[in-house]
Amino acid sequence: MGHKTTSHDGTSLAYEITGEGPAVVLVSGAMSTGATLAPLAESLAGHRFAVATYDRRGRGGSVGTAPYDVAREVEDLAALIEAVGGEAALCGVSSGGALALEAAASGLPVRQVAVYETPFAMDEGGLAQWAEYTERLAEALGEGRRGDAVELFLRLTGLAEPMIEGARQSPMWAGMEAIAPSLAHDAAVLGDGRVPQARIASIEVPVLAVAGGASPVWMREAAQSVARAAAHGTYRSLAGQTHMVEPRVLGPVLAECFGG
């Protein structure tokens, strides 16, 4: 990350800018850094946008100031938006979508918001699974068991046990353990797992909620629920896409949204 800015509480944030044009800020999800969204930034920048990717606090080149609070992450986005010109569109991917929605609801200078498959629970079973995950995650991190925390997250995403064991043996594991404490941040941003209807309804700018056509039904239902809750909401389904969306497919959809 080639640039730095400072949040309200003094936290140093690392970010990168790709392209030129109206500013767009990409917000990454769990177990990811700004670099994770670099391919999407490249795709979107090709449509004449200046796309900012950043390391959320406690990840990559950004400091993890304690104690954590979701409001501090909203302040981080406020600082970043100021650094890139004072106004921006936001795109949050996965749990990053919950942070993007909260930032817009908090009144940040945002033109539009787009979210891709924010994993809000859509039934009692999903809510129960989320509650169990957050409880066990807090225990693991509280006891310093970072590897176990990563396993909990991978299991939550549906990764099979042999693949989790393989991940533990891979060179990537050390990096995953390094940012494991940030899993608690994503859990906090998602709250109790329900779609925050009232907060989304308070957003005054257009909201685009996108899901993959090949993703689980509940993912598409969650995106539809976000769109319905927004005063100016739109839902899009991308044929053949999953949670690991292809940047070349999502980029043009975001460009259309942010160009309006």
Secondary structure by P-SEA (a helix, b strand, c coil): ccbbbbcccbbbbbbcccccccbbbbbbccccccccaaaaaaaaaaaccbbbbbbccccccccccccccaaaaaaaaaaaaaaaccbbbbbbccaaaaaaaaaaaacccccbbbbccccccccaaaaaaaaaaaaaaaaaaaacaaaaaaaaaaaaacccaaaaaaaaaccaaaaaaaaccaaaaaaaaacccccaaaaaaacccbbbbbbbccccaaaaaaaaaaaaaccbbbbbbbccccccccaaaaaaaaaaaaac
